[in-house]
Amino acid sequence: MSAKKKEIDSVATAPAPTLKMGHAEGVTEPAEYDAVQAEVQALLQEGAEMQADIAIVGGGPGGYVAAIRAAQLGAKTVLIEGGALGGTCLNVGCIPTKCLLASVETYLDVKNAKEMGVLVENPRPDYPAMLNRTRKIVDGLVKGVDFLMKKNGVTLIKAMAQFEDAHTLVAGGRRIKAKNVIIATGSQVVKLDIPGLGDDYITSDTALEMETLPKSMVMLGGGVIGIEWGSIYQHLGVNVHVVEMLPNILTGVERECAAELEKSLKKAGMKISVDSKLVRVEPGANGLKTFVLETKDGEKKIEAEAIFMAVGRKPNLSMNLDAVGVKTERGAIVVDDHLRTNVPGIFAIGDCAGRLLLAHKASEEGIIAVENAMGHDRAMNWDLIPTCVYTSPEVASVGLSEEDAKAKGYDVKVGKFQFRPLGKAQAINARSGFVKFVADAKYGQILGCHIVGPHADDLIAEAVIAMAAEATIETIAHTIHAHPSLPEAMMEAALATIGEGIHS
């Protein structure tokens, strides 16, 4: 072993300093870790080789969580990230949209304050201020992830990575030897080549760069991304027209929930065209563009200032996977329920491994992949992943829809409870939507729960825990829920499922 290699191994594998928030006696400041990290980076720049138990490629919600868990288990851990820590979710996805949506909801609350007995004159949105608040929150959270890497002694390499062989990565001219590699490269925006459009469009990756809002916009795609961003823009005064090629918006969301949300969005002024395909874009007058749609009834033309391409995301397979023989299917890395690829010692998690492209799925997969790499035996359960649509009102689901349960051969019973008669919903002026349970008629097994309404993303957790614990629908129905509260809707829907509804 060369002196240089011994040097970098001793630096990179030295115990991480104990890092805690605050300035209590005996607490080591992050500067000590920074010095170690700087020394590692300098040695790597000189072409030295680094040893690791686990190397993780990608610092999104899957990769950075995996790095923390690996460090907790005592692994020499390297995290390689070519962009900003936090990935798509933190920088341009989940967090920014939720920040903006919170601003929008505050504006709507103030705008409708008269209903609550509060008089406010001329409320109006300040979009630049909303953007500034969003960017500050994102920046703070990114710095928080960086601190967590330091706190847990994870060596961070800021570069793009490629495989040299199954246990060797090259990143920025540096070589990292790892017993196990976890691929967490995320996803990228799907872009369509539409005649006349060129590159003149907005995507979820670039939306935060738009300092001022157009007066009108075509939202190309009625999936989660399109509906979330479309809802934000519509409530801020943009005339949004959603164009969806499929027969319904939010394909994959329980149909009654999607229909309830669609009704609310249309009430807010949003236009929605389904069974419609954008075939070309033509110049229009007065700074507008003409978007030509192909529909069942022939061509239809829409005029708008801008277009947001929201036709989805796809796994990012930018690493040279063929060089080490990692198998892919339908554009995603193939993994088993332990997150193992077909190549021993290589795991894949998050968006690049397909299925649901969700941050919380990626985080759980990261934890499971690390534990398996360290000799544990844990399997991923993809059936109990909650999905949420952050609109106004929100939508959240877990498990099977009524249609899917019947298609699988279950004899189902269904119960539903509207938020409207609920005392808490009336008190907070959030009456729209409902909770719906789908259960097995024979055993009472909860097969699915679907919510559209206030705080749906919070309420769904009760159903997820119940399903994970294999509780029956009777368990929720007969559990005392606080009054007045929104979770009462969960209890009431469960009671309705077993034919004991009180306030239905």
C-alpha positions in Angstrom: 0.0 0.0 0.0 1.4 3.4 -1.0 2.0 6.1 1.7 -0.5 8.3 -0.1 -3.2 5.6 0.1 -2.4 4.9 3.8 -2.7 8.6 4.4 -6.1 9.0 2.9 -7.5 5.8 4.5 -6.4 7.1 7.9 -8.0 10.5 7.4 -11.2 9.2 5.7 -11.8 6.5 8.3 -10.9 8.5 11.4 -13.7 8.7 14.0 -16.0 11.5 13.2 -16.1 14.3 15.8 -19.2 14.5 18.0 -21.3 17.3 16.6 -24.3 18.7 18.3 -26.4 21.8 17.9 -25.5 24.6 20.3 -22.4 25.6 22.3 -22.5 23.5 25.4 -19.3 22.6 27.1 -17.5 19.7 25.4 -19.3 20.0 22.1 -17.1 19.9 19.0 -17.8 22.6 16.4 -18.4 21.6 12.8 -15.1 23.3 11.9 -13.2 20.2 13.2 -15.1 18.0 10.7 -14.6 20.6 8.0 -10.9 20.4 8.4 -10.9 16.6 8.1 -13.2 16.8 5.1 -10.9 19.4 3.4 -8.0 17.1 3.9 -9.8 14.2 2.3 -10.8 16.3 -0.6 -7.3 17.6 -1.1 -5.9 14.0 -1.1 -8.6 12.9 -3.5 -7.8 15.7 -5.9 -4.3 14.4 -6.1 -5.7 11.1 -7.5 -5.5 9.0 -4.3 -7.7 6.0 -3.8 -10.4 5.9 -1.1 -11.8 2.9 0.7 -15.4 2.7 1.9 -17.9 0.1 3.2 -20.8 1.9 1.4 -20.6 4.4 -1.4 -23.9 6.1 -2.3 -24.4 7.9 -5.6 -27.0 10.7 -5.2 -27.8 13.0 -2.3 -31.5 13.2 -2.6 -34.0 12.0 0.1 -33.0 8.4 -0.7 -29.3 8.9 -0.8 -28.7 11.2 2.1 -31.0 9.2 4.4 -29.1 6.0 3.4 -25.8 7.7 4.2 -27.0 8.6 7.7 -28.3 5.1 8.4 -25.0 3.6 7.1 -23.0 5.9 9.4 -25.2 4.9 12.3 -24.4 1.2 11.7 -20.7 2.0 11.7 -20.0 1.9 8.0 -17.3 3.9 6.4 -19.6 6.0 4.2 -19.1 8.1 1.1 -21.9 10.1 -0.4 -21.3 11.4 -4.0 -23.5 14.2 -5.3 -22.9 16.4 -8.3 -25.6 18.9 -7.5 -27.3 20.3 -4.4 -28.0 18.0 -1.5 -31.6 17.1 -1.1 -32.2 16.3 -4.7 -35.3 17.1 -6.7 -37.6 16.9 -3.7 -35.9 19.5 -1.6 -34.6 21.8 -4.3 -37.3 22.0 -7.0 -40.1 19.5 -6.0 -41.8 18.6 -2.8 -40.6 21.3 -0.6 -40.9 24.4 -2.9 -44.3 23.5 -4.1 -45.5 23.0 -0.5 -44.0 26.3 0.5 -45.8 28.1 -2.3 -49.0 26.2 -1.6 -48.9 27.3 2.1 -48.5 30.9 0.9 -51.4 30.4 -1.5 -53.6 29.0 1.3 -52.8 31.9 3.5 -53.8 34.3 0.8 -57.0 32.4 0.2 -57.7 32.5 4.0 -57.3 36.2 4.1 -59.2 36.7 0.9 -62.1 34.8 2.4 -61.7 36.1 5.9 -65.1 37.9 5.9 -66.7 34.5 6.1 -64.9 34.1 9.4 -65.8 37.5 10.8 -62.6 39.2 9.9 -62.4 42.3 7.7 -59.3 42.7 5.5 -59.1 45.3 2.8 -57.7 44.4 -0.6 -55.7 41.3 0.0 -53.4 40.4 -2.9 -50.6 37.9 -3.5 -47.0 39.0 -3.7 -45.4 36.3 -5.8 -41.8 37.6 -5.6 -42.1 37.6 -1.8 -43.5 34.0 -1.9 -40.6 32.9 -4.0 -38.1 34.6 -1.7 -39.7 32.8 1.3 -39.6 29.5 -0.5 -35.9 29.9 -1.5 -34.9 30.8 2.1 -36.7 27.7 3.4 -35.0 25.5 0.8 -31.6 27.0 1.4 -32.0 26.4 5.1 -33.0 22.8 4.6 -30.1 22.1 2.2 -27.7 23.5 4.8 -29.4 21.2 7.3 -28.7 18.1 5.2 -25.1 19.2 4.9 -24.9 19.5 8.7 -26.3 16.0 9.1 -23.6 14.7 6.8 -21.0 16.3 9.0 -22.7 15.3 12.3 -22.7 11.6 11.2 -19.2 11.6 9.7 -20.2 11.0 6.1 -17.6 11.9 3.6 -19.2 14.0 0.9 -17.7 14.2 -2.6 -19.3 16.8 -4.9 -19.0 15.4 -8.3 -20.7 13.1 -10.8 -19.9 9.4 -10.5 -19.4 6.6 -13.0 -18.5 2.9 -12.5 -15.1 1.6 -13.2 -16.1 -1.8 -12.0 -18.7 -3.2 -9.7 -16.8 -2.0 -6.6 -15.0 1.0 -7.9 -16.4 4.4 -8.7 -14.7 7.4 -10.3 -16.0 10.8 -9.4 -14.3 14.0 -10.5 -11.1 12.2 -11.3 -11.1 10.4 -8.0 -11.4 6.7 -7.3 -13.5 5.2 -4.5 -13.3 1.5 -3.7 -16.5 0.3 -2.0 -17.7 -3.0 -0.7 -21.2 -2.0 -1.5 -22.6 0.7 -3.9 -26.1 2.2 -3.6 -27.4 3.9 -6.7 -29.7 6.8 -5.8 -29.6 9.0 -8.9 -33.2 10.0 -8.9 -35.2 11.1 -11.9 -35.4 13.7 -14.6 -38.1 15.7 -16.4 -39.7 14.1 -19.4 -39.7 16.5 -22.3 -41.8 16.1 -25.5 -40.7 17.3 -28.9 -43.7 19.3 -30.1 -43.7 21.1 -33.5 -43.4 24.8 -33.0 -42.6 24.7 -29.3 -38.8 24.4 -29.3 -37.3 25.0 -25.9 -39.8 27.8 -24.9 -41.5 26.1 -22.0 -41.5 25.8 -18.2 -40.8 22.6 -16.2 -40.9 21.7 -12.5 -37.1 22.1 -12.7 -37.2 25.7 -13.9 -40.5 27.0 -12.4 -38.7 28.6 -9.4 -36.7 30.7 -11.9 -39.8 32.4 -13.1 -39.9 35.7 -11.2 -43.2 37.0 -12.6 -46.3 35.0 -13.5 -48.0 35.0 -16.9 -51.6 35.9 -17.3 -52.4 32.6 -18.9 -50.8 29.2 -19.1 -51.3 25.8 -20.7 -50.4 23.0 -18.2 -49.4 20.1 -20.4 -50.2 17.1 -18.3 -52.9 16.4 -15.7 -50.8 14.2 -13.3 -49.7 15.2 -9.8 -47.0 17.7 -11.0 -49.4 19.4 -13.4 -52.3 19.6 -11.0 -50.2 20.8 -8.0 -48.4 23.6 -10.0 -51.6 24.4 -11.9 -53.5 24.7 -8.6 -50.9 27.2 -7.2 -50.9 29.3 -10.4 -54.7 29.3 -10.7 -55.2 30.6 -7.2 -52.6 33.3 -7.8 -54.6 34.6 -10.7 -53.2 32.8 -13.7 -55.7 31.5 -16.2 -54.7 27.8 -16.3 -55.8 25.3 -18.9 -54.8 21.7 -18.2 -54.4 19.5 -21.2 -54.4 15.8 -20.5 -54.1 13.1 -23.1 -55.8 10.4 -21.0 -59.6 10.3 -20.2 -59.1 11.6 -16.6 -56.7 13.8 -14.6 -54.7 12.2 -11.9 -54.7 8.7 -13.3 -53.9 6.3 -10.5 -55.7 8.4 -7.9 -59.0 6.9 -6.6 -61.6 8.1 -9.1 -64.0 9.6 -6.7 -61.2 11.6 -5.0 -59.9 12.8 -8.4 -63.4 13.8 -9.5 -64.0 15.7 -6.2 -60.7 17.6 -6.7 -61.5 18.3 -10.4 -64.8 19.8 -9.3 -63.0 22.1 -6.8 -60.4 23.1 -9.4 -63.0 24.0 -12.0 -64.9 26.0 -9.4 -61.7 28.0 -8.9 -61.6 28.8 -12.6 -59.3 26.2 -14.0 -60.1 24.8 -17.4 -59.4 21.1 -18.0 -59.3 19.3 -21.4 -59.0 15.5 -21.2 -58.7 13.1 -24.2 -56.7 15.9 -25.7 -53.2 15.8 -27.3 -51.1 18.9 -28.1 -49.9 18.4 -31.7 -48.3 21.8 -32.5 -47.8 25.3 -31.4 -48.4 28.3 -33.7 -47.5 32.0 -33.2 -50.4 34.1 -31.9 -51.2 37.8 -31.6 -50.3 40.1 -28.8 -47.6 37.9 -27.3 -49.8 34.9 -27.1 -49.2 31.4 -28.5 -51.8 29.2 -30.1 -51.8 25.6 -28.9 -53.5 23.2 -31.3 -55.1 20.2 -29.6 -56.2 16.9 -31.2 -59.5 15.9 -29.5 -62.3 13.4 -30.2 -64.2 16.2 -31.8 -61.4 17.4 -34.0 -58.9 20.2 -33.6 -59.2 22.6 -30.8 -57.2 25.8 -30.3 -56.1 27.4 -27.0 -54.4 30.8 -26.7 -52.0 31.4 -23.8 -48.8 33.2 -22.9 -46.9 30.3 -21.6 -46.8 26.5 -21.4 -45.7 24.3 -18.5 -44.5 20.8 -19.5 -45.7 18.5 -16.8 -45.9 15.2 -18.6 -44.0 13.4 -15.8 -40.5 12.3 -14.7 -38.4 9.3 -15.6 -35.6 7.4 -13.8 -32.2 9.0 -14.3 -29.9 6.3 -15.5 -26.9 8.6 -16.3 -24.4 6.3 -14.8 -22.7 3.8 -17.1 -24.7 0.8 -15.8 -23.9 -1.3 -18.8 -20.3 -1.3 -17.8 -21.0 -3.4 -14.8 -24.1 -5.3 -16.1 -26.8 -3.7 -14.0 -30.1 -4.8 -15.4 -32.8 -2.3 -16.4 -36.4 -2.8 -17.6 -38.8 -0.1 -19.0 -36.3 2.6 -18.2 -35.7 1.7 -14.5 -33.2 -0.3 -12.6 -34.5 -3.8 -11.6 -34.3 -4.6 -7.9 -35.7 -7.3 -5.6 -37.6 -6.5 -2.4 -34.2 -6.2 -0.6 -33.3 -3.4 -3.1 -30.6 -5.6 -4.6 -29.8 -5.4 -8.3 -28.6 -8.4 -10.3 -25.0 -7.5 -9.6 -23.8 -8.5 -6.1 -23.0 -5.6 -3.9 -24.9 -3.0 -5.9 -28.3 -1.7 -4.7 -30.7 0.8 -6.2 -33.2 3.0 -4.5 -35.7 5.8 -5.1 -36.8 7.1 -8.5 -34.1 5.4 -10.5 -35.5 2.0 -9.3 -39.0 2.9 -10.6 -42.4 2.2 -9.1 -43.8 5.2 -7.3 -41.5 8.3 -7.6 -41.9 9.5 -4.1 -39.4 11.0 -1.6 -40.7 9.0 1.4 -40.5 5.8 -0.6 -36.9 6.6 -1.5 -36.0 7.3 2.1 -37.4 4.0 3.3 -35.7 2.1 0.5 -32.4 3.8 1.4 -32.6 2.6 5.0 -33.5 -1.0 4.0 -30.8 -1.1 1.3 -28.1 0.0 3.8 -29.3 -2.5 6.5 -29.2 -5.3 4.0 -25.7 -4.2 2.8 -24.6 -4.4 6.4 -25.9 -8.0 6.8 -29.4 -7.5 8.0 -32.5 -9.1 6.3 -35.3 -6.6 5.6 -37.8 -6.5 2.8 -39.5 -3.5 1.3 -43.3 -3.4 1.4 -44.5 -1.3 -1.6 -48.2 -1.9 -0.8 -48.3 0.5 2.2 -46.8 3.6 0.7 -49.1 6.6 1.1 -49.5 9.0 -1.9 -50.5 12.6 -1.5 -51.5 15.4 -3.9 -50.8 18.8 -2.4 -53.6 20.9 -3.8 -56.5 22.8 -2.2 -58.2 20.5 -1.1 -55.5 17.8 -0.6 -55.8 14.2 -1.7 -54.2 11.2 0.0 -54.4 7.5 -0.5 -53.0 4.2 0.6 -53.7 0.7 -0.5 -56.3 -0.5 -3.1 -59.1 1.5 -4.6 -62.6 0.0 -4.7 -62.2 -0.9 -8.3 -58.7 -2.5 -7.9 -59.9 -4.5 -4.8 -62.8 -5.9 -6.8 -60.6 -6.7 -9.7 -58.3 -8.7 -7.3 -61.3 -10.8 -6.3 -62.1 -9.3 -2.9 -65.7 -9.1 -1.7 -65.5 -5.5 -0.5 -67.5 -3.2 1.7 -67.1 0.5 1.4 -67.8 3.3 3.8 -67.6 7.1 3.2 -68.0 10.2 5.3 -68.2 13.7 4.1 -66.3 16.5 5.9 -69.2 18.9 5.6 -71.2 17.8 8.7 -68.1 17.6 10.8 -68.0 20.3 13.6 -64.2 20.9 13.2 -64.4 21.1 9.4 -67.1 23.8 9.7 -65.2 25.6 12.4 -62.1 26.0 10.2 -64.2 26.6 7.1 -62.9 23.5 5.2 -66.0 21.6 4.4 -65.3 20.0 1.0 -64.2 16.4 0.5 -64.6 13.0 2.2 -62.9 10.0 3.7 -63.5 6.6 2.0 -62.5 3.2 3.3 -62.3 -0.1 1.3 -62.4 -3.2 3.4 -62.7 -7.0 3.0 -66.3 -7.9 3.8 -65.4 -11.3 5.4 -62.5 -10.4 7.7 -62.7 -6.6 8.0 -59.1 -6.2 6.6 -58.5 -2.6 5.6 -57.6 -2.8 1.9 -57.4 0.9 1.2 -58.2 4.4 2.4 -58.8 7.5 0.2 -59.2 11.0 1.4 -59.9 14.3 -0.3 -60.2 17.3 1.9 -58.5 19.3 4.7 -55.2 17.9 6.0 -55.6 14.7 4.0 -51.8 14.2 4.1 -51.9 14.2 7.9 -55.0 12.0 8.2 -53.8 9.3 5.9 -51.1 8.3 8.5 -53.8 6.7 10.7 -54.8 4.4 7.9 -51.2 3.5 7.1 -50.4 2.6 10.7 -53.6 0.6 11.0 -52.9 -1.4 7.8 -49.3 -2.0 8.9 -50.5 -3.3 12.2 -53.1 -5.5 10.5 -55.9 -3.8 12.4 -59.4 -4.3 11.1 -61.9 -1.7 10.0 -63.7 -2.3 13.3 -60.6 -1.2 15.2 -60.7 2.3 13.7 -64.5 2.4 14.0 -64.5 1.6 17.7 -61.4 3.7 18.7 -62.4 6.9 20.5 -61.4 9.9 18.5 -61.2 13.4 20.0 -64.1 15.8 19.4 -64.1 18.1 17.7 -61.3 17.0 15.3 -60.8 16.2 11.7 -59.8 12.6 12.5 -63.4 12.0 13.5 -64.0 11.7 9.8 -61.8 8.6 9.8 -63.9 7.0 12.6 -67.1 8.0 11.0 -66.1 6.5 7.6 -65.0 3.3 9.4 -68.3 3.1 11.2 -70.1 3.6 7.9 -68.1 0.8 6.4 -69.4 -1.7 9.0 -73.0 -0.3 8.8 -72.9 1.6 12.1 -72.6 5.2 10.9 -73.7 7.7 13.4 -73.5 11.1 11.6 -73.6 9.8 8.1 
